[in-house]
Amino acid sequence: MRPPFIIGLDVDEVLAQLHAPWIVWGNRKFGTSYTEFLAWEDPYAWWGKEESLRFLTADIYDQDIVKPYPWALAAVDALRSRGHGIRFITSAAPGTESAKFNWLVRHGFAKDGDEYITMLNKTNAPCHLLVDDGWHNVSTFNGWAILVTRSHNANDLWFGKRINHVGDLLNIL
């Protein structure tokens, strides 16, 4: 067994389903019928960058518009029970930082001793292992990184480890 690690977990699209409600919101607001992000920038192309960013408010976390993936909490608890430290390392739209942290607490992810860090550039994120859905984050991280496969990164060239969900970490660590 490997020694305990400090695991840096991204929140959106790793633990929380951000894209599905964003698409519902955009389709309703703009009369479109998109079904999934095939690239991170899709909402900008579909609805314009400024308009699409209006979805990213504290309300999406405060009102539980963003939902946890069904298996994510059990996986995080299992990682913690194996002695691994958890740091939630996420980017956050301005004004959403505390709402996102409160969402983590309310849904049972954040526990005493866990850290919550917002950072846009995760190159030097303070963890041994970064688990993220952003190719731009895992490809520049100065350490061990695992890409969580989602439709928006399925075609990104990544020679490192990919997983389908956080629970897959239990088979790796």
Order of alpha helices (4+ residues) and beta strands (2+ residues): beta-beta-alpha-alpha-alpha-alpha-beta-alpha-beta-alpha-beta-beta-alpha-beta-beta-alpha
